[in-house]
Amino acid sequence: MKEIMKTGILRAMLVVMLLSFAGMAEAQNYQSNYTIERDGVYYKGALMEVADVATFRILGHGYAKDRYNVYMNGRVLEYVEPSSFRLIERRDDYDDQGDNERPHYGSGYFKSNFDVFFDGRKIEGATASSFRELEDGYAKDAFNVYYEGRKVQGATPSSFQKVGGGYFKDSFTVFYYGHKVDDATASSFQYSGNGYARDSFSTFFHGRKVSD
């Protein structure tokens, strides 16, 4: 009996160790494009000659910075102040409906004191002071709503909210992954699960009306 218990414990410990090593390997792969060595910083094996090895930090999503510059995929982002450049804190709330049809693995939103970026591209007109990320690729500031770094036309930020399953709405309009859902009534619009949603008059599937 004792031998069986010992074997079970050893197997459990082995599983934990394997999972830990897998997690470490995944984290290393995520940051593997940048390599910090004693003699310098490398991106995909190429020396980044202007990088300051002593202060170099890998931020994720292809971004990094040192005391002098901010980098995206190994290249300097011009006119970006590194001291104020940071990752926007994002919400990791899961859809309480259990819908994972279009999971969003990290948005790539970053901002400095004055500018906002998505995947290395400056978002023109975005207001950094009021800018915050929502979920599923959405973000907003005091004046506009954005999806994957692009302005969502017709969306009102003050009333913009999550419905579920990739659906968001404001007081007047429903959106599905950045696109307006035609013929949807925002006031009664609800997510049903598995890509389906409905309002008082119609049923929708993946953002398209399927019945009245």
C-alpha positions as CSV (number, residue, x, y, z in Angstrom):
1,M,0.0,0.0,0.0
2,K,2.8,2.4,0.9
3,E,4.6,1.6,-2.3
4,I,1.5,2.4,-4.3
5,M,1.1,5.7,-2.5
6,K,4.8,6.6,-3.1
7,T,4.4,5.8,-6.8
8,G,1.3,8.0,-7.0
9,I,3.1,10.9,-5.3
10,L,6.1,10.5,-7.6
11,R,3.8,10.6,-10.6
12,A,2.0,13.7,-9.4
13,M,5.4,15.4,-8.8
14,L,6.5,14.5,-12.3
15,V,3.4,15.9,-13.8
16,V,3.8,19.2,-11.9
17,M,7.5,19.4,-13.0
18,L,6.6,18.8,-16.6
19,L,3.8,21.4,-16.6
20,S,6.3,23.9,-15.0
21,F,8.9,23.2,-17.6
22,A,6.3,23.6,-20.3
23,G,5.2,27.0,-18.9
24,M,8.8,28.1,-18.8
25,A,9.4,27.0,-22.3
26,E,6.3,28.8,-23.5
27,A,7.3,32.1,-21.7
28,Q,10.8,31.8,-23.3
29,N,9.4,31.3,-26.8
30,Y,7.1,34.3,-26.3
31,Q,10.2,36.5,-25.7
32,S,12.6,34.5,-27.9
33,N,13.0,37.2,-30.6
34,Y,14.9,39.4,-28.2
35,T,18.1,38.0,-26.6
36,I,20.0,40.0,-23.9
37,E,23.7,39.1,-23.7
38,R,26.6,40.7,-21.9
39,D,27.9,42.1,-25.2
40,G,24.6,43.5,-26.4
41,V,21.0,43.0,-27.3
42,Y,19.9,40.9,-30.3
43,Y,16.7,40.6,-32.2
44,K,16.3,37.3,-34.1
45,G,20.1,36.9,-33.8
46,A,20.9,40.4,-35.2
47,L,22.7,42.8,-33.0
48,M,20.7,45.9,-32.1
49,E,23.5,48.4,-32.1
50,V,21.7,51.3,-30.5
51,A,20.2,49.2,-27.6
52,D,21.4,49.8,-24.1
53,V,22.0,46.4,-22.6
54,A,22.1,47.6,-19.0
55,T,18.5,49.1,-19.1
56,F,16.9,46.9,-21.8
57,R,13.5,45.5,-20.9
58,I,11.3,43.1,-22.9
59,L,7.7,44.3,-22.7
60,G,5.9,41.7,-24.9
61,H,3.9,41.8,-28.2
62,G,7.2,42.6,-30.0
63,Y,7.8,45.7,-27.8
64,A,10.9,46.5,-25.7
65,K,12.6,49.6,-24.3
66,D,15.7,50.9,-22.7
67,R,16.6,54.3,-21.3
68,Y,16.9,55.8,-24.7
69,N,14.4,54.2,-27.1
70,V,11.3,52.2,-27.5
71,Y,11.5,49.2,-29.9
72,M,8.9,47.3,-31.9
73,N,10.1,44.1,-33.6
74,G,13.7,45.2,-33.1
75,R,13.2,48.6,-34.7
76,V,13.2,52.0,-32.9
77,L,9.9,53.8,-32.6
78,E,10.6,57.3,-33.5
79,Y,9.5,60.2,-31.2
80,V,8.3,57.9,-28.4
81,E,9.5,58.7,-24.9
82,P,10.6,55.4,-23.2
83,S,10.2,56.6,-19.6
84,S,6.4,57.0,-20.0
85,F,5.8,54.1,-22.5
86,R,4.0,51.2,-20.9
87,L,1.5,48.4,-21.5
88,I,-2.1,49.3,-20.9
89,E,-3.6,47.2,-18.1
90,R,-6.1,44.9,-19.7
91,R,-9.1,43.1,-18.2
92,D,-9.0,39.3,-18.4
93,D,-12.6,38.7,-17.6
94,Y,-13.9,35.6,-19.2
95,D,-17.2,35.5,-21.0
96,D,-19.7,34.2,-18.4
97,Q,-21.6,32.5,-21.2
98,G,-18.7,30.2,-21.9
99,D,-18.3,31.3,-25.5
100,N,-14.8,31.0,-26.8
101,E,-15.4,31.2,-30.6
102,R,-13.0,34.1,-31.1
103,P,-10.6,34.3,-28.2
104,H,-8.5,37.4,-28.1
105,Y,-4.9,36.6,-27.1
106,G,-3.5,39.9,-26.1
107,S,-4.3,43.1,-27.8
108,G,-1.0,44.9,-28.4
109,Y,-2.2,48.3,-27.0
110,F,0.5,50.4,-25.5
111,K,0.7,54.0,-24.6
112,S,3.0,56.8,-23.5
113,N,2.0,60.0,-21.8
114,F,0.7,61.5,-25.0
115,D,0.3,58.7,-27.7
116,V,-1.4,55.4,-28.0
117,F,-0.2,52.5,-30.2
118,F,-1.6,49.2,-31.4
119,D,0.9,46.6,-32.7
120,G,3.5,49.3,-33.3
121,R,1.2,51.7,-35.2
122,K,0.3,55.0,-33.6
123,I,-3.5,55.5,-33.3
124,E,-4.1,58.9,-34.7
125,G,-6.4,61.0,-32.6
126,A,-6.4,58.8,-29.6
127,T,-6.3,60.6,-26.2
128,A,-3.8,58.8,-24.0
129,S,-5.0,60.3,-20.7
130,S,-8.5,58.8,-21.0
131,F,-7.6,55.7,-23.1
132,R,-8.4,52.3,-21.6
133,E,-8.6,48.9,-23.0
134,L,-11.9,46.9,-22.7
135,E,-12.0,43.3,-24.0
136,D,-12.0,41.4,-27.3
137,G,-9.8,44.0,-29.0
138,Y,-11.9,47.0,-28.0
139,A,-10.7,50.1,-26.3
140,K,-12.0,53.6,-25.8
141,D,-11.1,57.1,-24.8
142,A,-13.3,60.1,-23.9
143,F,-14.2,60.7,-27.6
144,N,-14.0,57.5,-29.6
145,V,-14.2,53.7,-29.5
146,Y,-11.5,51.5,-31.1
147,Y,-11.3,47.9,-32.4
148,E,-7.8,46.5,-32.9
149,G,-6.5,50.0,-33.0
150,R,-9.0,51.4,-35.5
151,K,-11.8,53.8,-34.8
152,V,-15.3,52.2,-34.7
153,Q,-17.5,54.6,-36.7
154,G,-20.7,55.6,-35.0
155,A,-19.9,54.2,-31.5
156,T,-20.5,56.3,-28.5
157,P,-17.8,55.7,-25.8
158,S,-19.8,57.0,-22.8
159,S,-22.4,54.2,-23.2
160,F,-20.3,51.6,-24.9
161,Q,-20.4,48.2,-23.1
162,K,-19.9,44.5,-23.4
163,V,-22.9,42.2,-24.3
164,G,-21.0,39.0,-24.7
165,G,-19.6,36.7,-27.4
166,G,-17.9,39.5,-29.3
167,Y,-21.0,41.7,-29.2
168,F,-20.8,45.2,-27.8
169,K,-23.3,48.0,-27.9
170,D,-23.9,51.6,-27.0
171,S,-27.3,53.3,-26.5
172,F,-28.2,53.1,-30.1
173,T,-26.1,50.6,-32.0
174,V,-24.8,47.0,-31.7
175,F,-21.4,45.9,-32.9
176,Y,-19.8,42.5,-33.5
177,Y,-16.0,42.5,-33.6
178,G,-15.8,46.1,-34.7
179,H,-18.6,46.0,-37.3
180,K,-22.1,47.4,-36.9
181,V,-24.9,44.8,-36.6
182,D,-27.6,45.9,-39.0
183,D,-31.2,45.9,-37.9
184,A,-30.3,45.2,-34.2
185,T,-32.2,47.1,-31.4
186,A,-29.6,48.0,-28.8
187,S,-32.0,48.6,-25.9
188,S,-33.2,45.0,-25.9
189,F,-30.2,43.2,-27.4
190,Q,-28.9,40.2,-25.4
191,Y,-26.3,37.5,-26.0
192,S,-27.7,34.0,-25.9
193,G,-24.5,31.9,-26.3
194,N,-22.8,29.9,-29.0
195,G,-22.7,33.0,-31.3
196,Y,-26.4,33.7,-31.1
197,A,-28.0,36.9,-29.8
198,R,-31.4,38.4,-30.0
199,D,-33.4,41.6,-29.5
200,S,-37.2,42.1,-29.2
201,F,-37.7,41.5,-32.9
202,S,-34.9,39.4,-34.4
203,T,-32.3,36.6,-33.8
204,F,-28.6,37.0,-34.9
205,F,-25.8,34.6,-35.4
206,H,-22.2,35.8,-35.6
207,G,-23.4,39.4,-36.2
208,R,-25.9,38.6,-38.9
209,K,-29.6,38.5,-38.7
210,V,-31.0,35.0,-39.2
211,S,-34.7,35.5,-38.4
212,D,-37.4,38.0,-37.5
